[in-house]
Amino acid sequence: MKKYVPIEDGDYYLTPEGYRCFTEQYHLKRGYCCESGCRHCPYGFNKKTLKK
């Protein structure tokens, strides 16, 4: 079961289009890679090659 990680200041910012973009800080707190090709992924996942 995935753990609940509360969102705090610095965990995301709003893009010019109005979307939430999670920062590296949030991904590290979450503790795993979701393999969605996140912009600030600290785990090194590459969506094009599907490898970390």
JONOR-V76906 format. One record per residue. RES is the residue in one small letter. NEAR is the number of other ideal C-beta (glycine too) atoms within 10 Angstrom. Layout:
RES/NEAR, RES/NEAR
//
This chain:
m/3, k/8, k/8, y/6, v/12, p/6, i/11, e/10, d/6, g/10, d/17, y/16, y/11, l/9, t/10, p/5, e/6, g/6, y/9, r/11, c/13, f/18, t/16, e/15, q/15, y/19, h/19, l/11, k/15, r/15, g/10, y/9, c/15, c/13, e/14, s/9, g/12, c/18, r/10, h/14, c/18, p/13, y/14, g/8, f/16, n/11, k/11, k/6, t/7, l/9, k/9, k/10
//
